[in-house]
């Protein structure tokens, strides 16, 4: 069982940066692949980025490549998402998720979810 709590969301102007963090409970955090997803109003939840258990494999949605960076600290049970050059279309609720196994990009393949944190990018 893993419990996830996101933080770091907020309001930022276009071109600005935010860093999201996800704190995980449980002794087996280092066993999990961690992902970030986002959901805009009226839209489905979509993949943003993921990192495997060791941090050796990363994956990003095309829409965020070159702007967002996912990282993890297994000693601190945290995963982060550094978001740079933010655009209004990045506005969404961002969710942290965990699952056992290789990196996946479908939300329904993740077992554990945080409550989400709102990111709003103004133009």
Steps between C-alpha positions, in 0.01 A plus 500: 500500500627845406350834596590800288474871578576765238609856566644797316217602273392859456447790266782604268534717192578349163871437466540445871595192699355281773629196679253235609584249767338174599569349839437128535444293809605139525826314524488371143499832315816408315319203345247715316497670166373852558300709257354846465169552324285806449133567446357820361133590557272289284786289369639159580801439718813481284858388542767761566814318615619185672814366663587141578600369842870581464464826313684349210208511260288804429212569267323824407195603305598676180325814618740544793830366364779749546300701753418259784739278696400214726729379777483290815680465830448151638668589828238769558205317340433788265450556130511845344396667178691812402291698255664777299380724218143444610219566256130571559421158357691344790221612731353193670483303819821299524497155656778280627455125450681177582508152354719191512680409183629670188405853398142530377317797353138401553334632814304179555825307536601688814394365837539792738415869461541821689226757543643738239637852501373786284732670254371812329702679234379846403567654161 
